[in-house]
Amino acid sequence: MPQLPDDLDAVAVRTWCSLALEALGRERAEIDAINVYPIADGDTGTNLYLTLESASAAVEAVFAAHETGATAPATADAVRAMAHGALIGARGNSGTILAQLLRGMAGVLADGGDAAHLRLALTSAADAARQAVAHPVEGTVLTVAAEAAEAARGEDPDLRTVVTAAYEGARAALARTPEQLAVLGRAGVVDAGGRGLVAVLGALVETVTGQAPVRGPRTASGNAAKTPVTVDGGSVVGLPVGGTPVEGVTEGGLPASAPVEGPLDCPEDGSAGPAFEVIYLLEARDEQVARLRTRLDALGDSLVVVGGDGLWHVHVHVDDAGAAVEAGVEAGRPYRIRITHFATESGHDVRVQAEPAQRAVVVVVPGDGLAGLCTEAGATTVIARPGEPPASGELVDAIRRAHAREVVLLPNDAALRHTAAAAAEQARTEGVRVALVPTRAAVQGIAALAVHEPDRGFDEDVVAMTAAAGATRYAELAVAERQSWTMAGICQAGDILGLIDGDVAVIGSDVPHTARTVLDRMLAAGGELVTLVLGEDVPDALADALEEHVREGHLAVDTVVYRGGHQRAPLLIGVE
C-alpha cells in the first residue's frame, strides 16, 4: 500500500489530478444530464472533465521534465502547472470557474501543503471564484466552494481531517442547492457544477486518506442521504428540494422518471437567453481586463473572467458574438476563440449547423502563422502554443468544428500521438470516420496537406498524405536550457541545438551557422524541396541567407519559406 501523504506535495498533487480526472470521467454523463443552469445545454460534466484533463496534462509535463532527476518536482511547480493547465484548457462556465478555484488554491499551496495552508487555499479558491463571476448566484458551485471552505475552518493540524471536513461541507451544501436556486428546485436536481466540485474534492479525500469517500450528496442536516431503493431497475435516493426529500431522484441528482433534455432554466421574466457562448484566452494587462469586464457585462450574462499575470480566460453569453470578440481585441490579444450558437426549438437546445462536408483535415500547428496558412488550405486548425499542448478534448472539438463525415487528423508532434489517438477514437463513437496520420512535425503536416485531395477516395487520400509526410525529414533549432548530454556531445546552457528527426545532431553557438550545418547534413541524403518555418523573432535576412546557401550547394533543390509566428522553435526545417 503506498504511503499516504502528510502534506500536499508534488506527488500528492499529481495523484489528486489523476483521481479527479477518473472521477469526472465516471460521473460526467450524470453531471451532463442534470445541467440546467445557467444554460441547459447538457455539457457541464464534459466541460469539467476537459478542464481537469488539461490541468492533469500540465502536471504530467512537469514530472516528465524531471524524469532524469533524482527528486520529484517542487510542490510550487506542480500546483502552478495544475492551475495554468486548467486556465488554458477551461471549457464552459463550469470549467472556467473550476480553473479559478484551482488557481486560488495554487496561490496558497505553492507556499506549503499542510493542513493550515490547505484551509487558507480553500478559502482563497472560494473567494477568487466568486470575484471572477460578474453576478454571483447562490445555489451554484460558488456556494458549494464557500461551504467547503467554511467547513474546513478550525485549528486541527491533521490534513486528513481538513480534507474530509471540506468534502462533507461540500456535500451538504450541494444537497441544499435546490432550495436556493428555483430552477434546480423545479427540475428536482442539484447544481451540476457543484456536483463536479464534490467529485474533485472526493478525489482529494482519496489522495490523502487512501480511501474513496461515500458518493452522493448529504441532507441539509448533515445526515447521510436516504438509503437507496430500486426504481425501474436503478438505484435512486431522495434529495432535499424545498426542505423535503424528493422521491425518485438518482444519486447523481437526476429525476429517475424524466431525464433532463430541454432548457429547463429560463430567465425569471420568461425571455429567451443570449444566442451565443463566447470563450477565448486573452493576453492583456490587469487594467485592460477591468474595462473588458464592464463592457462584456453590458453585452450579456454568465460573465466569468479568470486568470492573472497577463493571461486570462474569458467566458460570456451574448447575442452579439462579434462585439464580445472585438472587446477582447481592444483589451489585448484574444486567441483560441470558440463561439457556440444556441437556438431554442420546440423546447430543446440545438446546435445550428449546415449539412456536413464529406471530408476535412484537422491539423495541429505550433504558431499563428502556420494556422493561417493551413486555414487558407481549407484545414481546421488547433494551435499548440509553447508549453500548452492541446488535450484530447480540444482535438475532438476541432473535429466537430470541421463538421465532416470523414476527417484526416494531423497531430504534427510525436508527443501528441496518444492524445490524438484518443480524440480520434472519441470522434468515431460519434459517427465520424477519422484517419490519424502520425505526423511528427509541422513540416510533415504541411507536406501532407499539400497533397490532400478531397475529391478522391478516402483511403487513397490518406495513403497519399501519409506517404508525403513520411518522405519529409524534419529538423528544428532549439536553445539549450541547461548543461546536458546529447547524441552530439555535451551542450551548455544557451547553446543552439539542431535536432534532426527528433535527435540532437548539431551543437552550435548561433542560429545561422547551426541552421546551415543542419541543412547540409539533411541534404547530404538528397532532397528536392526545403521548407523553412521562421519563428516570430527570426529576421527575414536569415531565410534569405539560408535560401542562398541551399541554392549554392544544391542547384536542383527549391526552397519555400513560411512565417510560423509565436512558436517554440526559432526555426523549423523540412526536406522532401
C-alpha positions in Angstrom: 0.0 0.0 0.0 1.5 3.4 -1.0 2.5 5.7 1.8 -0.2 8.4 2.5 1.0 12.0 2.3 1.3 14.2 5.4 1.0 17.2 3.2 0.1 18.1 -0.4 3.5 17.8 -2.1 4.0 17.5 -5.8 3.4 13.7 -5.9 0.1 14.2 -4.0 -1.0 16.9 -6.4 -0.3 14.6 -9.3 -2.3 11.8 -7.7 -5.1 14.2 -6.9 -5.3 15.4 -10.5 -5.3 11.8 -11.8 -8.0 10.6 -9.4 -10.1 13.7 -10.0 -9.9 13.1 -13.8 -11.0 9.5 -13.2 -13.9 10.6 -11.0 -15.2 13.2 -13.5 -14.8 10.6 -16.3 -17.1 8.2 -14.4 -19.6 10.9 -13.5 -19.6 13.3 -16.4 -22.6 11.7 -18.2 -24.7 12.0 -15.0 -23.5 15.6 -14.4 -24.3 16.5 -18.1 -27.8 15.1 -17.5 -28.6 17.4 -14.6 -27.1 20.6 -16.2 -30.0 23.0 -16.1 -28.2 26.2 -15.0 -27.2 28.7 -16.4 -28.0 27.1 -19.7 -29.5 23.6 -20.1 -27.0 22.5 -22.7 -26.0 19.2 -21.1 -22.3 19.7 -21.1 -21.2 20.7 -17.6 -19.7 17.3 -16.8 -17.9 17.2 -20.1 -16.6 20.7 -19.6 -15.3 19.9 -16.1 -13.6 16.8 -17.4 -11.9 18.5 -20.3 -10.7 21.3 -17.9 -9.3 18.8 -15.5 -7.7 16.8 -18.3 -5.8 19.9 -19.3 -4.7 20.5 -15.7 -3.6 16.9 -15.3 -1.6 17.0 -18.6 0.2 20.1 -17.4 1.2 18.4 -14.1 2.4 15.3 -16.0 4.5 17.5 -18.2 6.3 18.9 -15.1 7.0 15.4 -13.9 8.2 14.3 -17.4 10.8 17.1 -17.3 12.1 15.7 -14.1 12.3 12.0 -15.2 16.1 12.0 -15.3 16.4 13.7 -11.9 16.7 12.1 -8.5 14.0 14.2 -6.9 10.3 15.0 -7.7 9.4 18.5 -8.9 8.8 21.2 -6.3 5.3 21.5 -5.0 5.1 25.1 -6.3 5.9 23.9 -9.8 3.2 21.2 -9.7 0.3 23.3 -8.3 1.2 26.2 -10.7 1.2 23.8 -13.6 -2.2 22.5 -12.5 -3.7 25.9 -12.3 -2.1 27.0 -15.6 -3.3 23.9 -17.4 -6.8 24.4 -16.1 -6.8 28.0 -17.2 -5.7 27.4 -20.8 -8.0 24.3 -21.1 -11.1 25.6 -19.3 -14.4 24.8 -21.0 -17.7 26.4 -20.5 -19.0 28.3 -17.5 -18.3 25.5 -15.1 -14.8 24.7 -16.3 -13.9 28.4 -16.2 -14.9 28.6 -12.5 -13.1 25.4 -11.7 -10.0 26.9 -13.3 -10.2 29.9 -11.0 -10.8 27.6 -7.9 -7.6 25.7 -8.7 -5.8 29.0 -9.3 -6.9 30.3 -6.0 -5.7 27.1 -4.3 -2.4 27.1 -6.1 -1.5 30.6 -4.9 -1.5 29.3 -1.3 -0.4 25.7 -1.8 2.8 26.9 -3.6 4.0 28.1 -0.1 3.0 24.9 1.7 0.7 21.9 1.6 0.0 21.2 5.3 -3.4 21.5 7.0 -3.2 25.2 7.7 -2.2 26.0 4.2 -5.0 23.9 2.8 -7.6 25.7 4.9 -6.3 29.0 3.5 -6.2 27.6 0.0 -9.9 26.5 0.1 -10.9 30.0 1.3 -8.7 31.7 -1.3 -10.2 29.5 -4.0 -13.8 30.2 -3.0 -13.1 34.0 -2.8 -11.3 34.0 -6.1 -14.1 32.2 -7.9 -16.8 34.5 -6.5 -14.8 37.6 -7.6 -14.4 36.2 -11.1 -18.2 35.9 -11.7 -19.8 39.2 -12.7 -23.1 38.4 -10.8 -22.7 35.5 -8.3 -25.7 33.4 -7.7 -26.3 31.3 -4.6 -27.1 27.6 -5.1 -24.3 27.1 -7.6 -20.8 25.8 -7.4 -19.8 29.1 -5.8 -21.9 28.2 -2.8 -20.6 24.7 -2.6 -17.0 26.0 -2.7 -17.7 28.6 0.0 -19.4 26.0 2.3 -16.5 23.6 1.8 -14.0 26.3 2.9 -16.2 27.1 5.9 -16.5 23.5 7.0 -12.7 23.1 6.9 -12.1 26.0 9.3 -10.5 25.3 12.6 -7.2 24.5 14.3 -6.9 20.8 13.7 -3.4 20.1 12.4 -4.3 16.9 10.6 -4.5 17.2 6.8 -7.0 14.3 6.6 -9.4 15.9 9.0 -9.4 19.2 7.0 -9.9 17.4 3.6 -12.7 15.3 4.9 -14.4 18.2 6.5 -14.2 20.2 3.3 -15.7 17.3 1.4 -18.6 16.8 3.8 -19.3 20.5 3.8 -19.4 20.5 0.0 -21.8 17.5 0.0 -24.1 19.2 2.5 -24.1 22.4 0.5 -24.8 20.6 -2.7 -27.8 18.9 -1.2 -29.2 22.4 -0.3 -28.8 23.9 -3.8 -32.3 23.1 -5.0 -33.7 25.2 -2.1 -31.5 28.2 -3.1 -32.0 28.2 -6.9 -35.5 27.9 -8.2 -34.6 26.3 -11.5 -33.0 23.4 -9.7 -36.0 23.0 -7.4 -38.3 22.9 -10.4 -36.2 20.3 -12.1 -35.6 18.3 -9.0 -31.8 18.2 -9.4 -28.8 19.6 -7.6 -26.4 22.0 -9.2 -24.3 20.3 -11.9 -21.2 22.4 -11.3 -21.4 21.8 -7.6 -21.7 18.1 -8.2 -18.5 18.2 -10.2 -16.7 20.1 -7.4 -17.8 17.4 -4.9 -16.2 14.8 -7.2 -12.9 16.8 -7.3 -12.9 17.2 -3.5 -13.7 13.5 -3.2 -10.6 12.7 -5.2 -8.6 14.9 -2.8 -10.0 12.8 0.1 -8.9 9.6 -1.6 -5.5 11.1 -2.2 -4.7 11.9 1.5 -6.7 9.0 3.1 -6.2 6.2 0.6 -10.0 5.5 0.6 -12.6 6.8 -1.8 -15.3 8.7 0.1 -19.0 7.8 0.1 -20.6 9.1 -3.1 -23.7 11.2 -3.2 -24.9 14.4 -1.5 -26.0 14.7 2.1 -29.1 16.3 3.5 -29.2 19.8 4.9 -28.9 18.5 8.4 -25.6 16.8 7.5 -27.0 13.3 7.9 -26.4 10.7 5.2 -28.9 10.8 2.3 -31.7 8.3 2.2 -30.9 4.6 1.7 -31.1 3.9 -2.0 -34.1 1.9 -3.2 -34.7 0.3 -6.5 -36.8 2.2 -9.1 -37.1 0.9 -12.7 -34.0 -1.3 -12.1 -31.8 1.5 -10.9 -30.6 2.9 -7.5 -32.2 6.2 -6.5 -32.0 8.4 -3.5 -34.0 11.3 -2.2 -32.5 14.8 -2.4 -33.9 17.8 -0.3 -35.8 20.1 -2.5 -37.8 22.8 -0.7 -36.8 21.2 2.6 -38.2 17.8 2.0 -36.8 14.7 0.2 -37.9 14.2 -3.4 -38.7 10.5 -4.3 -37.3 9.1 -7.5 -34.2 11.2 -7.8 -31.0 9.4 -8.7 -27.9 9.5 -6.5 -26.4 11.9 -9.1 -29.4 14.3 -8.7 -31.3 13.3 -11.9 -35.0 12.6 -11.7 -35.4 8.9 -12.4 -38.7 9.4 -14.2 -37.7 12.2 -16.6 -34.1 12.8 -17.8 -33.3 16.4 -18.4 -33.3 17.1 -22.1 -34.6 20.6 -22.7 -33.5 24.1 -21.5 -35.3 24.0 -18.1 -33.7 27.2 -16.9 -35.2 30.2 -18.5 -34.8 33.7 -17.1 -37.4 34.5 -14.4 -39.1 37.0 -16.8 -39.7 34.3 -19.3 -37.5 35.9 -22.0 -35.1 33.9 -24.1 -31.4 33.8 -23.1 -28.5 35.1 -25.2 -27.8 33.3 -28.5 -24.1 32.7 -28.3 -21.5 31.4 -25.8 -18.2 33.1 -26.5 -14.9 31.8 -24.9 -11.3 32.9 -25.5 -7.9 33.2 -23.9 -6.7 36.7 -23.6 -3.2 38.2 -23.2 -3.8 41.6 -21.5 -2.9 43.8 -18.6 -5.0 44.0 -15.4 -6.3 47.5 -16.1 -7.4 46.4 -19.6 -9.3 43.4 -18.2 -11.2 45.6 -15.7 -12.6 47.7 -18.6 -13.3 44.5 -20.5 -15.4 43.1 -17.7 -17.5 46.3 -17.7 -18.1 46.1 -21.5 -18.9 42.4 -21.6 -21.2 42.7 -18.6 -23.3 45.2 -20.6 -23.4 42.9 -23.6 -24.7 39.7 -22.0 -24.7 37.4 -19.0 -22.9 34.4 -17.4 -19.7 36.5 -17.5 -16.7 34.9 -15.9 -13.2 36.2 -16.3 -10.4 34.3 -14.6 -6.6 34.3 -14.6 -3.9 36.9 -14.0 -0.3 37.7 -14.6 -1.1 38.7 -18.2 -3.1 35.6 -19.2 -6.9 35.4 -18.8 -9.8 33.1 -19.7 -13.0 34.9 -20.8 -16.4 33.3 -20.9 -19.7 35.1 -21.6 -23.2 34.5 -23.1 -24.2 37.2 -25.6 -26.4 38.0 -28.6 -23.6 39.8 -30.4 -20.7 37.4 -30.6 -18.7 39.8 -32.8 -18.9 42.6 -30.2 -17.6 40.2 -27.5 -14.6 39.3 -29.6 -14.0 42.9 -30.6 -14.0 43.8 -26.9 -11.2 41.3 -26.4 -9.2 42.7 -29.3 -9.4 46.2 -27.7 -8.3 44.8 -24.4 -5.4 42.7 -25.7 -4.7 39.7 -27.8 -7.5 37.1 -27.8 -6.9 33.6 -29.2 -8.3 30.1 -29.0 -11.7 31.8 -29.7 -14.7 29.4 -29.5 -18.2 30.6 -30.4 -21.2 28.3 -29.8 -24.7 29.3 -31.2 -27.6 28.3 -29.0 -31.1 28.1 -30.5 -34.3 27.1 -28.8 -36.7 25.0 -30.9 -39.6 23.1 -29.5 -38.2 23.4 -26.0 -34.9 21.8 -26.8 -31.4 23.2 -27.1 -29.9 22.5 -30.6 -26.8 23.4 -32.4 -27.5 25.1 -35.7 -25.3 23.6 -38.4 -25.3 23.0 -42.1 -25.1 19.7 -43.8 -21.7 18.1 -43.0 -19.0 18.2 -45.6 -17.7 14.9 -47.0 -14.1 15.3 -45.8 -12.0 17.7 -43.8 -8.5 17.9 -42.4 -7.7 18.8 -38.8 -4.1 19.9 -38.2 -2.2 20.9 -35.0 0.2 23.8 -35.7 2.8 25.4 -33.4 2.0 29.1 -34.2 -0.4 31.6 -35.6 1.4 31.9 -38.9 1.0 28.3 -39.9 -2.6 28.4 -38.6 -3.4 31.0 -41.2 -1.6 29.0 -43.9 -3.4 25.8 -43.1 -6.8 27.6 -42.8 -6.3 29.0 -46.3 -5.7 25.5 -47.5 -9.1 24.5 -46.0 -8.0 22.8 -42.8 -9.4 23.2 -39.3 -6.5 24.2 -37.0 -5.6 23.7 -33.4 -2.8 25.9 -32.1 -0.2 24.2 -29.8 1.4 27.2 -28.1 4.8 26.8 -26.3 4.2 24.7 -23.1 0.5 24.4 -23.9 -0.1 21.1 -25.8 -3.7 20.5 -26.7 -5.7 18.0 -24.8 -7.8 15.3 -26.5 -10.9 17.2 -25.8 -9.6 20.2 -27.8 -8.9 17.9 -30.7 -12.3 16.4 -30.5 -13.8 19.9 -30.6 -11.8 20.7 -33.7 -13.1 17.5 -35.4 -16.6 18.6 -34.5 -16.0 22.1 -35.8 -14.7 20.6 -39.1 -18.2 19.2 -39.4 -17.4 16.5 -41.9 -18.3 12.8 -42.4 -14.6 12.0 -42.9 -11.7 13.6 -41.1 -7.9 13.3 -41.5 -6.1 14.2 -38.3 -2.5 15.5 -38.4 -1.1 15.9 -34.8 2.4 17.1 -36.1 4.1 16.1 -32.8 5.2 12.7 -31.7 4.3 13.6 -28.1 0.6 14.0 -29.2 0.3 10.5 -30.6 -1.7 9.1 -27.7 -3.7 12.3 -27.3 -4.6 12.3 -31.0 -5.5 8.6 -30.9 -7.9 9.2 -28.0 -9.5 12.1 -29.8 -9.9 10.0 -33.0 -11.5 7.2 -31.0 -13.9 9.5 -29.4 -14.9 11.1 -32.7 -15.5 7.6 -34.2 -18.0 6.9 -31.4 -19.9 10.0 -32.7 -20.1 8.6 -36.2 -17.2 10.4 -37.8 -14.8 8.4 -39.9 -11.3 9.5 -38.7 -7.9 8.6 -40.0 -4.9 9.5 -37.9 -1.7 10.3 -40.0 1.1 10.1 -37.4 2.9 13.3 -38.5 5.8 14.1 -36.0 6.5 17.7 -37.1 4.7 20.7 -38.6 6.7 20.4 -41.8 5.4 16.9 -42.3 1.9 18.2 -41.8 2.4 20.9 -44.5 3.7 18.2 -46.9 0.6 16.0 -46.2 -1.8 18.9 -46.6 -0.2 19.9 -49.9 -1.2 16.5 -51.5 -4.6 16.4 -49.9 -7.4 15.9 -52.5 -10.9 15.8 -51.0 -12.5 14.5 -54.3 -10.6 11.2 -54.4 -11.4 8.2 -52.2 -10.8 8.5 -48.5 -8.3 5.6 -48.2 -6.4 6.8 -51.3 -6.2 10.3 -49.9 -4.9 9.1 -46.5 -2.3 6.9 -48.2 -1.0 9.8 -50.3 -0.9 12.2 -47.3 0.9 9.6 -45.2 3.4 9.0 -47.9 4.1 12.7 -48.3 4.6 13.1 -44.6 6.8 10.0 -44.4 9.0 11.3 -47.2 9.7 14.5 -45.3 12.7 14.6 -43.0 12.3 17.2 -40.3 14.5 19.3 -38.1 14.2 22.2 -35.7 16.5 24.5 -33.8 16.2 24.9 -30.0 18.1 26.7 -27.3 19.6 24.5 -24.6 18.2 25.4 -21.1 21.0 23.7 -19.1 24.1 21.6 -19.5 23.2 18.0 -20.6 24.4 15.0 -22.5 23.1 14.7 -26.1 23.7 12.4 -29.1 26.1 15.1 -30.4 28.0 15.6 -27.2 27.7 17.8 -24.1 25.8 21.0 -24.6 25.9 24.1 -22.3 23.0 26.4 -21.4 22.4 28.8 -24.2 23.8 26.6 -27.0 21.9 26.3 -30.2 20.8 22.7 -30.8 20.0 21.3 -34.2 17.6 18.4 -33.9 17.2 16.1 -36.9 14.2 13.7 -36.8 14.0 14.3 -33.1 17.6 13.7 -32.1 20.3 16.3 -31.3 22.7 16.2 -34.3 24.4 19.6 -34.1 25.5 21.8 -31.2 26.3 25.4 -32.3 26.8 28.8 -30.9 24.4 30.8 -33.1 21.3 30.2 -35.2 22.7 30.9 -38.7 25.7 28.6 -38.5 23.7 25.8 -36.8 21.0 26.1 -39.4 23.4 25.8 -42.3 25.1 22.8 -40.7 21.7 21.1 -40.2 20.7 21.8 -43.8 23.9 20.4 -45.2 23.5 17.1 -43.2 19.9 16.7 -44.3 20.6 17.4 -47.9 23.5 15.0 -48.0 20.9 12.3 -48.3 19.2 14.0 -51.2 16.1 16.2 -51.5 14.0 18.2 -53.9 12.3 20.8 -51.6 13.4 22.6 -48.5 10.7 24.1 -46.2 11.7 26.8 -43.7 9.3 27.9 -41.0 10.6 31.0 -39.1 9.6 32.0 -35.6 8.3 35.5 -34.9 11.6 36.9 -33.7 13.7 35.5 -36.6 14.6 38.1 -39.2 13.8 37.6 -42.9 17.5 38.0 -43.6 18.1 34.6 -42.1 15.7 33.0 -44.6 17.3 34.8 -47.5 20.8 33.6 -46.3 19.7 30.0 -45.9 17.9 30.0 -49.3 21.1 31.3 -50.9 23.1 28.6 -49.1 20.8 25.9 -50.5 20.9 27.3 -54.0 24.8 27.4 -54.0 25.2 23.9 -52.8 22.2 22.2 -54.4 21.1 23.7 -57.7 18.1 21.4 -58.2 16.6 22.0 -54.7 13.8 24.6 -54.3 13.2 26.4 -51.0 9.9 27.7 -49.6 9.6 30.0 -46.6 6.7 30.5 -44.1 6.3 32.6 -41.1 5.2 30.5 -38.1 4.5 33.3 -35.7 4.9 32.6 -31.9 6.3 29.1 -31.8 8.6 27.2 -29.5 11.4 26.8 -32.0 13.1 29.7 -33.8 13.3 27.6 -37.0 11.7 24.5 -38.4 13.2 22.7 -41.4 11.7 20.2 -43.7 13.4 18.3 -46.6 11.4 16.4 -49.1 
